[in-house]
């Protein structure tokens, strides 16, 4: 019998082209999924991400704790500076009050002496000055001679009595705000330098 011709129930010849279909050699389908190398790469990447995230979180937590400690230390330092400034202001007001009191006592003693010396002219006759005019003349004479000191003393006493040197004064609040701004800028520059 000729090759390729078969009659009846006989099996066909095993031909080298027997596996070919009408569209060529069939493609063998592989099982879906990752290769062993892909699985290892994904595992390594996962470990690296988790480890890196853990390290980053620890570093970030330490930086936040450090920043909080520095902020608390800066607040304490600002409070110390405020207290020192208030102490200096109080000392200045106290010394100004003492100087004003001493100046006022000095002027009063000079006025008293002037009144005592001028009291011999009292009631000498017609046209002689009265006691009140002598006192007024002596006050005018000695207070105008040292008027600048009395004005300074008066302004110091007024400032001390009205509470102008308190914590709510605009100059102190401006100083504190400026100090806080400077501290924030330096802290931010330090943080950038650390990173």
C-alpha positions, 0 to 999 in steps of 0.5 A: 500500500502506498503511503498515506492511503489507508483502507478500513480500520488501520491506523494512519502512518506516523508522519513527522508532520502529524502534530501540525494543525491547519495553522501550524505547530500548536503552542504549548500553554504554560501554567499562569503565575510567577517563576521562582526568580520572580517570587524571590524578587517580590519577597526581597522587595517586600522585606526591603519596604517593610524594613525601610518603613520601620527604620524611617518610622523610628528615625521620624519618631526620634526626630519628633521627640527631639524637636519637642524637647528642643521646643520645651527647652526654648520655651523655658529659656524664653520664660527665663528671658521674660523674667529677667527683663521684668526684673531689670525693668522693676529695678529701673523703676525702683531706682527711678523712684528713689532718685525722684524721691531724693530729688523731691526731698532735696527740693522740699528742703530747699523750699522749706529753707527759703520759706524760713529765711523769707518769713522775716519779711512777713507782716512788716507792713503795708505791701509785705508779702503773705505767707502763701505768696512766699511759699509760692515764690519759693516753690516756683524758684526751686522747682523751675531750677530743677524742673527737668528732674521733677518732670522725669520723676513725675513721668516715672511715678506715673508709669509705675502707678498706671502699670505701663511696664506690665506684661501686656505692654506692646514693647514687651509683646513685640520683643517676645514675638520677635524672639519666638520668630527668631527661635523658629527660624533657627530651629527650622534651619537646624532641622534642614541642616540635620537632614 
